[in-house]
């Protein structure tokens, strides 16, 4: 099923898209002006018109009627697009398909979308950065978007214990542990390898927020997943209501968080008047990429999504398609996704997950020195290296968005710190260790 058919299916089934259609007195229509925050269910046309008037009060003189723009305000924090001269006529609001799903606010959304002028000049392409890395040490990163829906449903189901798994420096485990602490849910974390001599970076944060950490001993991902299933069963037998979170928190309901994120991004691009052709991000277990693709289908427009693979054996386009299919079903659109609908570039992952590459280290250095923004050598740094590689191969013509998925906490892991500083043997020394020791 093509994008146009998907949009029609979604409209027929859900009456979604979350846009406002503003009708002028002469009958002209300006659509896709973005969801209106703060509107309650069942508001009529008069209520919507009053809300829109409040949002744009005092702005008509400074905003061109020929080019819709947006500005952040306390009631419109995303700077979404509105047409102030139209707010006194007819406004219709369509609701977003995830509005009725349980959700807990964990992240300061919308995250900023910023232009990176010095970095853009350095690589020869206009780059905008979607900064999901911004937030507290514990809550920053892309995983928190998934957790808003996963833990929202968990609370609705009466869950009192979460079992989460990952590597020792997993961003997903850290985010889940912190979110559980915020919500009063007990968190049991199972991580790869043996207990390290020093507790640092994400692992330290997990200890600080009170997660119960068990070291698996093994570095095998299947063994880790089996350990999660066993732990869930044991806790349930002990009388707990348990949620098991797989590696990366990649579940269909979590992917819904990134369908919502894609709509958020397009609203911001519209407000800046940026017509981005490409969205590049680091991709691993697939929840982020599957969700972004679902969001793009729902809108029927927006930048094409490219995932830069960072790991072998943790996710592939077949699993991405399953996640997207099930996420679409949750949103009321029974669409079957095919593997060839996902662009996953696995040319930048290097020898293994967790082993830095020269391209990633170059990307880290360039972005840090040009914009003061930090990406990590395990995940987001490889994604950024993929973006740079595409620009150098002349595969990008227009503005491109890099989705910063977070992970900078990992740079405080001692061995990775030495690599970033060019000390202690650099890449060769780190590569001699098991890659999963690092993440």
C-alpha positions in Angstrom: 0.0 0.0 0.0 1.4 3.4 -1.1 1.6 6.5 1.1 -1.5 8.1 -0.5 -3.5 4.9 0.2 -2.2 4.8 3.8 -3.2 8.4 4.4 -6.7 7.8 3.0 -7.0 4.7 5.2 -5.9 6.6 8.3 -8.4 9.4 7.5 -11.2 7.0 6.9 -10.5 5.0 10.0 -9.4 7.6 12.4 -10.1 11.1 11.1 -6.6 11.9 12.1 -3.6 14.0 11.1 -3.9 16.6 13.8 -3.7 19.5 11.4 -6.0 22.6 11.4 -7.7 23.7 8.2 -8.1 27.5 8.2 -10.8 28.8 5.8 -10.5 32.4 4.7 -13.6 34.5 4.0 -13.1 34.0 0.3 -13.0 30.2 0.7 -9.3 29.6 0.4 -7.9 26.9 2.6 -4.6 26.7 4.3 -4.0 23.3 5.7 -1.4 21.3 7.7 -1.0 24.2 10.1 -0.1 21.9 12.9 -1.9 20.4 16.0 -3.2 22.9 18.5 -1.8 22.1 22.0 -4.0 22.4 25.0 -7.4 21.7 23.3 -9.6 19.4 25.3 -11.7 16.6 23.8 -15.0 17.6 22.2 -14.3 21.3 21.9 -16.6 22.9 19.3 -15.7 25.4 16.6 -16.3 28.4 18.9 -13.9 27.1 21.5 -11.3 26.3 18.9 -11.6 29.8 17.5 -11.2 31.4 20.9 -8.1 29.3 21.6 -6.5 30.2 18.3 -7.2 33.9 18.9 -5.5 33.7 22.3 -2.5 31.9 20.8 -1.8 34.5 18.2 -3.0 37.7 20.0 -0.8 40.6 19.1 1.1 38.8 16.4 -0.8 39.7 13.3 1.1 42.8 12.5 4.5 41.0 12.6 3.5 37.9 10.7 3.1 37.8 6.9 -0.2 36.4 5.7 1.6 35.0 2.7 3.9 32.7 4.6 2.6 31.0 7.7 5.1 31.0 10.6 5.1 30.0 14.2 6.5 31.3 17.5 7.0 29.5 20.8 4.8 30.8 23.6 3.8 29.4 27.0 0.6 28.0 25.4 2.3 27.0 22.1 5.7 25.8 23.2 6.4 24.1 19.8 6.1 27.3 17.8 3.5 25.5 15.7 2.1 27.1 12.5 -0.9 29.3 12.7 -2.6 31.9 10.4 -3.5 34.8 12.6 -5.7 36.6 10.1 -7.9 33.5 9.8 -8.6 32.7 13.4 -11.8 34.7 13.5 -13.4 32.6 10.7 -13.6 28.8 10.5 -11.2 26.4 12.2 -11.7 22.6 12.2 -9.5 20.4 14.3 -8.7 16.7 13.6 -7.3 14.7 16.6 -4.1 12.8 16.6 -4.4 9.0 16.6 -2.4 8.5 19.8 -4.3 11.1 21.8 -6.4 8.4 23.5 -3.5 6.2 24.5 -2.2 6.3 28.1 0.9 8.5 28.3 3.1 9.9 31.0 5.1 13.2 30.5 8.7 12.3 30.9 10.5 14.5 28.4 10.6 18.3 27.9 8.8 18.1 24.5 9.0 19.3 21.9 12.7 19.0 21.8 14.5 21.8 20.0 15.2 21.8 16.2 18.3 23.9 15.6 20.3 24.9 12.6 24.0 24.0 12.7 25.5 26.7 10.5 29.2 26.1 11.2 28.9 22.3 10.9 26.9 22.8 7.7 29.6 24.9 6.2 32.2 22.4 7.2 30.5 19.4 5.4 28.9 21.4 2.6 25.2 20.8 3.3 22.5 22.6 5.3 22.1 20.6 8.5 19.4 20.9 11.2 19.7 18.9 14.4 16.7 17.6 16.3 18.0 17.7 19.8 16.6 14.8 21.8 19.8 14.9 23.7 18.6 17.9 25.6 17.2 17.2 29.1 18.4 15.9 32.4 21.3 13.5 32.7 18.8 10.7 33.4 15.9 11.5 31.1 17.6 12.7 27.9 17.7 10.7 24.7 15.3 9.0 22.2 14.3 6.2 24.6 12.3 8.5 26.8 9.8 9.1 24.0 9.1 5.3 23.9 8.8 5.2 27.7 6.1 7.8 27.8 3.8 5.4 26.1 5.2 2.1 27.5 5.0 3.3 31.1 1.8 5.1 30.6 0.2 1.8 29.6 2.0 0.1 32.4 0.6 2.4 35.0 -2.9 1.9 33.5 -2.4 -1.9 33.8 -1.3 -1.6 37.4 2.4 -2.6 36.8 4.5 -2.2 39.9 7.8 -3.6 38.6 9.7 -3.2 35.4 12.5 -5.6 34.1 14.7 -3.8 31.6 17.8 -5.3 29.8 20.8 -4.0 27.9 24.5 -3.6 27.9 26.4 -2.1 30.8 26.3 1.5 29.4 22.8 1.2 27.9 21.0 4.4 27.4 17.7 2.5 27.4 18.3 0.9 30.7 19.4 4.3 32.2 16.3 6.0 30.9 13.9 3.2 32.1 15.5 3.2 35.5 15.1 7.0 35.9 11.6 7.0 34.6 10.6 4.2 37.0 12.1 6.2 39.9 10.0 9.2 38.8 6.8 7.2 38.7 7.3 5.1 41.8 7.8 1.8 39.9 10.4 -0.7 41.1 13.1 -1.3 38.4 15.2 -4.5 38.0 17.9 -4.1 35.4 19.9 -7.0 33.8 23.0 -5.9 32.0 25.7 -7.7 30.1 29.1 -8.8 31.4 30.6 -8.8 34.9 30.5 -6.0 37.4 33.2 -3.5 36.3 35.9 -2.2 38.7 34.5 1.3 38.3 30.8 2.3 38.2 30.6 5.2 35.8 28.5 7.0 33.2 25.0 5.4 32.6 25.7 2.6 35.0 26.4 5.1 37.8 23.2 6.9 37.0 21.2 3.7 37.3 22.7 3.0 40.7 21.8 6.6 41.8 18.2 6.3 40.8 17.8 3.1 42.7 17.7 0.4 40.0 18.4 -3.2 41.2 21.2 -4.2 38.8 22.2 -7.8 38.0 25.2 -8.6 35.9 24.5 -11.4 33.5 28.1 -12.5 33.0 27.4 -13.3 29.4 27.6 -10.9 26.4 25.1 -12.9 24.3 22.0 -10.9 23.3 19.7 -14.0 23.2 20.9 -15.1 26.6 20.1 -11.6 27.9 16.6 -11.8 26.4 16.0 -15.2 28.0 17.2 -13.8 31.3 14.5 -11.1 31.0 11.8 -13.6 30.4 12.9 -15.7 33.3 13.0 -12.7 35.6 9.5 -11.6 34.5 8.1 -15.0 35.3 9.8 -15.2 38.7 8.5 -11.7 39.7 5.0 -12.6 38.5 5.0 -15.8 40.6 6.0 -13.6 43.6 2.8 -11.6 43.1 4.1 -8.6 41.1 2.5 -7.0 38.0 5.5 -6.9 35.7 6.5 -5.2 32.4 9.5 -6.6 30.5 11.3 -4.2 28.3 13.5 -5.7 25.6 16.8 -4.2 24.4 16.2 -0.6 23.4 12.6 -0.6 24.6 11.7 -1.5 21.0 8.1 -2.5 21.2 5.2 -1.5 19.0 3.7 0.8 21.6 7.1 2.4 22.1 7.3 3.0 18.3 4.2 5.1 18.6 6.2 7.6 20.5 8.3 8.2 17.4 5.3 8.5 15.1 4.3 11.4 17.3 7.9 12.7 17.2 7.8 12.8 13.4 4.7 15.0 13.5 6.5 17.2 16.0 9.4 17.5 13.7 7.4 18.4 10.6 5.5 21.1 12.6 8.9 22.6 13.5 10.2 22.4 9.9 7.0 24.1 8.7 7.4 26.9 11.3 11.0 27.6 10.0 10.0 27.3 6.3 12.5 24.4 5.9 11.8 21.8 3.2 14.1 19.0 4.4 14.7 16.1 2.0 16.3 13.7 4.4 16.2 12.7 8.1 19.2 10.7 9.3 19.5 8.9 12.6 21.3 6.1 14.4 19.3 2.9 14.2 19.7 -0.3 16.2 16.7 -2.3 17.5 14.2 -0.4 15.2 11.7 1.2 17.4 12.8 4.7 16.5 13.0 4.1 12.7 9.7 2.1 12.6 7.9 4.9 14.5 9.3 7.6 12.3 8.2 5.8 9.2 4.7 5.4 10.6 4.5 9.1 11.4 5.6 10.0 7.9 2.9 7.8 6.4 0.3 9.4 8.7 1.2 12.9 7.4 1.8 11.8 3.8 4.7 14.2 3.6 8.0 15.2 5.2 11.7 14.2 4.9 12.6 10.7 3.9 13.9 8.6 6.8 17.4 6.9 6.7 18.7 4.8 9.6 22.4 4.3 10.1 22.9 0.9 11.5 25.2 0.7 14.6 24.9 -3.0 15.6 24.8 -6.5 14.1 22.3 -9.0 15.4 20.0 -6.6 17.3 17.6 -5.4 14.6 17.0 -5.7 10.8 14.5 -4.4 8.3 12.3 -7.5 8.9 11.9 -6.7 12.6 11.4 -3.0 11.7 8.6 -3.9 9.4 6.9 -6.0 12.2 7.2 -3.1 14.6 5.7 -0.7 12.1 2.9 -3.0 11.3 1.9 -3.5 14.9 2.4 0.2 15.8 0.1 1.1 12.9 -2.5 -1.4 14.2 -2.4 0.2 17.6 -3.2 3.5 15.9 -6.2 2.0 14.1 -4.7 1.5 10.7 -4.2 -2.2 9.8 -1.3 -1.7 7.4 1.2 -4.4 6.5 4.7 -3.0 6.1 7.3 -4.5 3.8 11.0 -4.8 4.5 11.9 -2.7 1.4 10.1 0.3 2.9 13.0 0.9 5.3 16.3 2.5 4.4 18.9 1.0 6.8 22.5 1.8 5.9 24.8 -0.6 7.6 28.0 0.7 6.1 29.1 2.8 9.2 28.8 0.4 12.1 32.4 -0.8 12.0 33.6 -4.1 13.3 31.0 -4.5 16.1 28.5 -2.7 18.3 30.3 -0.5 20.8 33.6 -0.3 18.9 34.3 3.3 17.8 35.1 3.9 14.1 37.5 6.5 12.7 34.5 8.0 10.8 32.5 8.3 14.1 35.5 9.9 15.9 35.9 12.4 13.1 32.2 13.3 13.2 32.3 13.7 17.0 35.2 16.0 16.8 33.7 18.1 14.0 30.3 18.6 15.6 31.8 19.3 19.1 34.3 21.9 17.8 31.9 23.6 15.4 28.7 23.6 17.4 29.5 22.6 21.0 27.2 19.6 20.6 28.4 16.1 21.8 27.5 12.8 20.2 28.9 9.5 21.4 31.2 7.0 19.7 28.9 4.0 20.1 25.5 5.2 18.8 24.8 8.8 17.7 28.4 9.4 16.5 28.0 6.5 14.0 24.7 8.0 12.8 26.3 11.4 12.3 29.2 9.7 10.4 26.6 8.2 8.1 25.1 11.7 7.4 28.6 13.1 6.6 29.3 10.1 4.3 26.1 10.7 2.3 27.0 14.4 1.9 30.5 13.6 0.7 29.0 11.0 -1.8 26.7 13.8 -3.2 23.7 11.8 -2.0 22.1 14.8 -0.3 20.9 17.8 -2.3 18.7 19.8 0.1 18.4 20.5 3.8 18.9 17.4 6.0 17.9 16.7 9.6 20.1 14.8 11.9 18.1 13.3 14.8 20.3 13.5 17.8 19.2 10.4 19.8 21.3 11.3 22.8 23.9 9.1 24.5 26.6 11.6 25.4 26.7 10.2 29.0 28.7 7.3 27.5 31.7 9.5 26.9 32.4 9.4 30.6 33.1 5.6 30.4 36.9 5.5 31.1 38.0 3.4 28.1 35.9 5.4 25.7 37.1 8.6 27.2 40.7 7.6 26.5 39.8 6.8 22.9 38.2 10.2 22.4 41.3 11.8 23.8 43.6 9.6 21.6 45.2 8.0 24.7 45.9 4.5 25.8 46.1 2.9 22.4 43.0 4.5 20.9 40.9 2.5 18.6 43.2 -0.5 18.5 43.0 -0.9 22.3 39.3 -0.5 22.6 38.7 -2.8 19.7 40.7 -5.5 21.5 38.0 -5.6 24.2 34.6 -7.2 23.8 32.5 -4.5 22.2 29.6 -5.1 24.5 31.8 -4.4 27.5 31.5 -0.8 26.4 27.8 -0.7 25.7 
